[in-house]
Amino acid sequence: MTTVNPYIYFNGNCEAAFNFYSAVFRTEITYMERYKNAPNAHRHLFKEADEKIMHATLPISTETCLMGADNSAAYNQSIEYSNFSLIINADSKEETDRLFNELAEDGEIKVALNMTFWGAYFGICTDQFGITWKVTSRSEE
């Protein structure tokens, strides 16, 4: 089976974001590596970012992992998140409510959870790290 997993770059707060997502999705971070652990031959590339995250993995389900890094800190560049959003298909209205409300905490609700004309319970929020989430479930669930 082919899978697609999101990889998000953060502006120096990847660890905080992944700790937040770990709590929201109620799963454990399985891998988190810092730039300081890069092999010596490559250390010069990341000397300003020793404590920042080089790679993190958070399994969300059997098929899906959320992955990310503080790449912008290592390369001294800013990241804008305006060109994508992540969508969560929850198993129930209750799980949709929980995920949406936890992700929106200290963030911004763009579209409040509501029944849609296409038969889904759906909302959009931007979390405190600037990531846009679309959270949905089918109306009959």
C-alpha positions as CSV (number, residue, x, y, z in Angstrom):
1,M,0.0,0.0,0.0
2,T,1.3,3.5,-0.9
3,T,0.9,6.1,1.8
4,V,1.4,9.8,2.0
5,N,2.5,11.4,5.2
6,P,2.8,15.1,5.9
7,Y,6.2,16.6,6.7
8,I,6.0,20.0,8.3
9,Y,8.9,22.5,8.7
10,F,8.8,24.7,11.8
11,N,10.5,28.0,12.7
12,G,12.3,26.6,15.7
13,N,9.4,25.3,17.7
14,C,9.1,21.7,16.3
15,E,9.6,20.1,19.7
16,A,6.8,22.1,21.3
17,A,4.5,21.4,18.3
18,F,5.1,17.7,18.4
19,N,4.6,17.6,22.1
20,F,1.2,19.4,21.5
21,Y,0.3,17.0,18.7
22,S,1.2,14.0,20.8
23,A,-1.3,15.1,23.4
24,V,-4.0,16.0,20.9
25,F,-3.7,12.7,19.0
26,R,-3.1,10.7,22.2
27,T,0.0,8.9,20.8
28,E,3.7,8.9,21.5
29,I,6.5,10.5,19.5
30,T,8.5,7.5,18.2
31,Y,11.5,9.5,17.0
32,M,13.0,12.9,17.8
33,E,16.6,13.7,16.8
34,R,18.5,17.0,17.3
35,Y,20.9,18.7,14.9
36,K,23.7,18.3,17.4
37,N,23.6,14.5,16.7
38,A,24.4,14.9,13.0
39,P,27.7,13.2,12.1
40,N,30.8,15.4,12.6
41,A,31.3,15.7,8.8
42,H,28.0,17.6,8.5
43,R,28.0,19.5,11.8
44,H,29.1,22.8,10.2
45,L,25.7,23.0,8.4
46,F,23.8,23.1,11.7
47,K,26.1,24.8,14.2
48,E,23.5,27.5,15.1
49,A,20.7,24.9,15.6
50,D,22.3,22.3,18.0
51,E,19.2,21.9,20.2
52,K,16.6,22.2,17.4
53,I,14.9,19.2,15.9
54,M,16.4,17.6,12.8
55,H,13.6,15.1,12.5
56,A,10.5,14.0,14.5
57,T,8.0,11.2,13.8
58,L,4.5,10.9,15.4
59,P,2.3,8.0,14.3
60,I,-1.3,9.1,14.0
61,S,-2.7,5.8,12.8
62,T,-1.4,2.5,11.3
63,E,-1.1,4.2,7.9
64,T,-0.3,7.8,8.8
65,C,2.7,9.5,10.5
66,L,3.1,13.2,11.1
67,M,6.7,14.2,10.5
68,G,8.6,17.4,10.9
69,A,11.8,19.4,11.6
70,D,13.2,22.8,12.5
71,N,14.8,23.0,9.1
72,S,14.3,26.8,8.9
73,A,16.5,27.3,12.0
74,A,19.3,25.3,10.4
75,Y,19.2,27.2,7.2
76,N,18.4,30.6,8.6
77,Q,15.2,31.0,6.6
78,S,11.6,31.7,7.5
79,I,8.8,29.3,6.6
80,E,5.2,30.4,5.6
81,Y,2.4,27.9,5.8
82,S,-0.1,29.5,3.5
83,N,-0.1,26.9,0.7
84,F,-1.5,23.8,2.5
85,S,-3.8,22.4,5.2
86,L,-4.0,19.0,6.9
87,I,-7.4,17.2,7.0
88,I,-8.4,14.8,9.7
89,N,-11.2,12.3,9.0
90,A,-12.4,11.4,12.5
91,D,-14.5,8.3,13.4
92,S,-17.3,10.2,15.2
93,K,-18.8,13.6,15.8
94,E,-17.5,13.4,19.4
95,E,-13.9,12.7,18.2
96,T,-14.3,15.5,15.6
97,D,-15.3,17.9,18.4
98,R,-12.4,16.9,20.7
99,L,-9.7,17.1,18.0
100,F,-11.0,20.4,16.6
101,N,-11.2,22.0,20.0
102,E,-7.8,20.8,21.2
103,L,-6.1,21.9,17.9
104,A,-7.8,25.3,18.0
105,E,-6.7,26.0,21.6
106,D,-4.5,29.2,21.5
107,G,-5.0,29.2,17.7
108,E,-7.8,30.5,15.5
109,I,-11.1,29.0,14.4
110,K,-11.6,29.8,10.7
111,V,-14.8,27.9,10.1
112,A,-16.7,26.7,13.2
113,L,-17.7,23.0,13.3
114,N,-21.0,22.7,11.5
115,M,-23.1,20.3,9.4
116,T,-22.3,21.0,5.7
117,F,-24.5,20.7,2.6
118,W,-22.3,17.8,1.4
119,G,-23.3,15.7,4.5
120,A,-20.2,16.1,6.7
121,Y,-19.6,17.6,10.1
122,F,-16.7,19.9,9.3
123,G,-14.6,22.8,10.6
124,I,-11.3,24.6,9.9
125,C,-8.9,26.0,12.5
126,T,-5.3,27.2,12.6
127,D,-3.3,25.9,15.5
128,Q,-0.9,27.9,17.7
129,F,2.0,26.9,15.4
130,G,0.4,28.3,12.3
131,I,-0.8,24.9,10.8
132,T,-4.3,24.9,9.3
133,W,-6.4,21.8,10.1
134,K,-9.7,20.7,8.4
135,V,-11.4,18.3,10.8
136,T,-14.4,16.3,9.6
137,S,-16.6,13.2,10.1
138,R,-19.5,11.9,8.2
139,S,-22.9,13.0,9.4
140,E,-24.2,9.4,9.9
141,E,-21.4,8.5,12.3
